[in-house]
Amino acid sequence: MVPLHDENPTRITPYVTWAILALNVAVYLVQATGGMTEGRFGLTGSLAGWTMVPAEITQGRDAITNGPSLQPFWLTIFTAMFMHGGLMHIIGNMVFLVVFGNNIEDALGHAKYLAFYLGCGVLAAFAQIAFKPDSLIPTLGASGAIAGVLGAYLVLFPHARVKTLVIYGLITVLRLPAYVLLGFWIVSQFFSQITGSLATRGGQETGGVAYLAHIGGFVVGMALIKLLNAKPTPALPEYDPSRYAPRRGGGFRF
């Protein structure tokens, strides 16, 4: 299921959400034009050392998988948050960010939202590190931080309607409550984590999706939004053009 647009207007222009989107796209363009390539013996390129390798964080040493890393190593927790492993990876993440991020930014304000986003990303990374502290597999992606946004959205707007592309035999668009879409998403992450762990148990470590970072980010987002005491902004009367003009739901209209 792919979210397209939520029927949940906001009071403010989501400058931080758009800035995060732009930064992710800019970094990906650098990656895609030679900034990072995957070779036989690991990652190479000017951005290869920006990925986060759990063993580097826990052991304080350079891994051989991607050349020299940023110093100090903990910086890679932040830089990896703005990198992606492929075109579909970044498209998927940015779709979820655009659809749901504006409402969380509206509820928190620009500065708190930025701190919330980065905090979710950092704690999601530590969830993955805790799961495999000696892993030499580079991790990258905004998924952990965006999962935090999804968790916060579920807490604040569980009944908001989301136009969703559903591909199940036939392709259709449905208006689903957020709790259905996001509930399906987080359950699928738990299922994928369990089946993935069983499939690779006892085998050689390979790359893949860091589902535990998704789960960790989602749970952290739910907790942080409550700790920050964020409240959904009250609805504005749609007939008041002077106040309604800036209010838009997040997503892609068609």
N, C-alpha and C positions, 0 to 999 in steps of 0.2 A: 504494500500500500504506500502510495506516494502523496504527501500533502501538496495541494496546489494553492489554496487560499483559505484563510480563516475569516469567518464573519464576526470579527472582534476588533472594532475600530479603536484607535489610540488618540490621545490628546497631543502628543508631541511628535516631532520628526525624529526618527530613530538614527541620529547621526552616528552613534557608536556602532550600531549594527551594520550600517553601510560602510563605515571605516574598516571594521573587521573583515567584511566581505571583500573590500578592495585590497586589503593587505594580503589576504589569502590568495586572491587571484594573481596579484603581482608576484608573490613568492613562487607560485606555481609556474608562472610564465618563465621565470628565471630558471627554475628546475627543468622545465620542458625544453629549454633552448641551450642545454648543456651544463646547467648548474648542478645537476645530479644525474648520474647514470648508474645502472646496475651491471656490474661486470661479473666475471667468473669467480673472483675472489672477494667480492663485496662491493660496496658503493664507492664511487669516485666522483670528483667534481667539487666545485667551490662550496657547495651547500651540503655535501655529504656529512661533514662534521656537525651539522646543525641537528641531525636526528638524535633521538634520545635512546641510549643503550642502557638497560637496567644495570648490567654489571659495572658499567663505568660510574654510575651513581653510587652503588653500594660498595664498590671496591676502590674507587678513586684512581682508576688507571685507564689508559686508552685501550680500547678493544681494537682488534685487527680488522674488524668488519667494514669500517668506513673511513680509514685514515685518521689523521689528527682531529680531535674533537675540540669544540670551543672550551675555553678555560675561563672560570672554573666549570666543572662538568655540569653543575646544576642549572646552568644557563640553557642547556639543551632541553630542559623540561619546558621552557617557554618557547624557544625557537621551533621545536618540533610541532608545537601547537598550531603553527601556521604553514605547515608543509603537508603535501598529499602524495599518495603513491600512484595516482593516475587520474585521467580525466573524469571517469565515472565516480571516483572517490570524492573529488572536490565538488562535482556537480551535486551529488547526493547530500553532502554536508551543507553546502550553501543553500540548497532548497529548504532544508529544515531550519536553518538559521534565519532566512528571510521570512518564512511563514510564521515562526514562533518568537523570534528574538525581539521584534518591535514591541510586543505587549509586555514582555519582562522589563525592557528598557523603560517603558512608560510607567510601570509600577514602581520601579526603583529609582528612576532618574539616571542621567547619563553617567555620572561618576561612579555611583554605587553599582550600576550595571556592569561597567567595565571591570571593577574589582570582583564582582560576582562571577563574571565570565572567566577571568583568569584564575580565580580561586578554584572554580569547578574543574578547569583544565589541569591545574597542578595536582589537586587531590585525586583526580581520575588517573593521572600518570602514576601516582604513588600506589594506587590500588593495583595497577599492573605490575609495578616494581615489587610489591609485597608478594604477588602471586608467583613471580619468577625472578627473584633477586639476582640470580647469576646468569640470566639470559644474555646472549650476545647478539640477539636479533634487534636491529634498529627499529624503533617505533616512531611513527609520525602521524599527524592528522589532528583535525579540530574536533573529532568525534566526542572526546571526553567532555570538553567544554560545552559543546552543543547538547550533549546528553543532559548536562546540568540545566540548561535552558528548558529542555523538554520536561524534566522533573518539576521545575518551578511552574511551568505552564499547567501541568496536571493539577498542582495544588491550587493555583489561583483561578484557573478557568476550566474546570473539568467538563462543563456542559457547553462550552463554546462549540459552535458548528464549524467543521472543517471540510471544505470540498476536497475530496480524496480520489485519486486515480487508483482504482482497484483492478488488478490483473489476476483473475482467477478463472481460467477457461475463456471467459469473455472479458473484454476491456470496457469498463464503465466508470462513471464518476458518481460518487455518492456523497451526500452531506452527512458526515458522521460526527457524533459528539467527540470531543477531544479525549475523553476517558477511554473510548473504544479504540481510537487510533493509537494513542500513546500507550494504552494498556497492552495492545497487541505488540507494539514495538518492544517494550521492555520484556515481555514474556518471551518473545523470540530471541532476545539477547541472552536470557538465562538458558533457554533451550540450546542455543548454539554454543554457549560456553560449556555446558555439560557434555553435549555430544562431541564437541571438538576435543575436550580433555580426554574422553574415553577413546577417541579414535587415535590419539597420538600417545597414549600412555605407554611408557616403556620404549618408545621409538625415538628416533633422532629429532632434535629440535628443528622445526621448520617455520617459515614465516606464515602469516595469516592475519586474521582480524583480531584485534585486542578487545574481545568482548567484555572482559572484566573491567577495562577502562570505561566502557560504555555504561556498564552496570554501576560502577563506582561513581561516575559523574552524575548519573540520574539520581541516585540516592542522596548524594551530596547536594544537588540542586534542590531537592525536596526539603532537605533539612535547613539549608542556608536561607531559603526564601521565608521559612517560618521564623528563623532566628532574627532575620532582618525586619520582621513584622511588616512585610510588604502587603499592601491591600490592593485588590483590583480597583482601577479607577472607575468612578460611577459613570454610567452612560450619559452622553450628551443628547439633547433633543435634536433630532435630525433636521427639523424644520428651521433651525437657526443657522443660516449660511455663514454668518461671521464666526461662529464657533465650530461649525461642522467641517469647514473647508479642510483643515489639516488632518482630520481623522480618517484613517484608512486601515483596513485590515491588512495583515501581512500576507504576502504571497504573490502569485502570478495570476492575473485575470485573463480570461479568454472568452 
